[in-house]
Amino acid sequence: MEKRKTRQFSLRFNLQDEAIEAWLEKQPDRGAYLKRLILADKARQGGVVAEAQNAHDAAWESRYGLVLEFLDRFGRLPYYYEEFRGVKLGRWLEVHAKRDVERPDRMEKLARVGALDKWERFFAALEAFCGRFGRLPGKDEFLGDLAVGAWLHRQRAAMRRGELSEEQRERLARLGVVSSDWEKKFGLVVAFREEFGRLPKFEDTYRGVKVGRWLYAQRKALDPEKDVRRVALLRQLGALPFVRQKNKRKPKKQ
C-alpha cells in the first residue's frame, strides 16, 4: 500500500496578530489542525526574526567598538569619508545617527561619544581644512565628502542672526571666521593695534586692507541707534571717540 504524500506548506498572512487571533477563535474544532499549523509557522518566523535581530545588534556593537577604538587613538570621531580597519566608520556613524532615532539605547551611546553633534564634526573638518591649506574654504569646497564650505557659509549667516552660542563664535573666530566684511575689517584694526600699539591712521594699510580709511569712515557709516553692537565694539577699542574727535570739520573762515 502506497504511503500518501504529505504536502508541506507554510501560511502567510498580511493581517495584524490581533486579527489573526480573532479569526482563529471563530474557527470550529475541525480547524484545530489548521490552527496548530498557523501557530507553528508564526513561532518559526518569530525565531528567524529574533535570530536576525540578534545578529544585527551584534554587528552594531562591533562597529561601535571600532568607534571607541578610533576615538581613543586619534582623539576625535572619524570624518564621513574615513575608513578604519576596513570599515567605512564615518559613513556608518552618519547613517545610524538618523536610522536609530527610535532606539534610545543606541542613541544614548552615540550621544556619549558626540556622534549626534554635527556642529562638532563639521568644525573638526574645518580645522583640518585650515591646517592643510592654510586658509578658510570657499563656499563650494569640500574636505573629503564633507561640504565644509557650505557649512561655513551657513555659520556666518547664523552668526549674523545671533543663533550661535558665545563659545561657538569664539571658536570660529580663532580660525578667522567672521560673520561679515565689517567684522573682518574690525578684526584687522584690532590686530593692527596689538602689533603697533596704536590705532591706524587714515593712510595706514594693513594686510592689504586700508584699515585707517575704513576706521575713519565709520563715523558716517554707523547709526548709534541701529548699530548698537558695532558702536559698542568701537568704543571698547577706544576708536569711536578718536574717530569723532579727529574728523571734526574745521569752521570755514569768514
Secondary structure, DSSP 8 states (H G I E B T S, - for coil): --------------S-HHHHHHHHHTS-GGGHHHHHHHHHHHHHHHHHHHHHHHHHHHHHHHHHHHHHHHHHHHSS---TT--BTTB-HHHHHHHHHHHTTT-HHHHHHHHHTTTT-HHHHHHHHHHHHHHHHSS---TT--BTTB-HHHHHHHHHHHHHHT-S-HHHHHHHHHTT--SSHHHHHHHHHHHHHHHHSS---TT--BTTB-HHHHHHHHHHH--TTT-HHHHHHHHHHTHHHHHHHHT-------
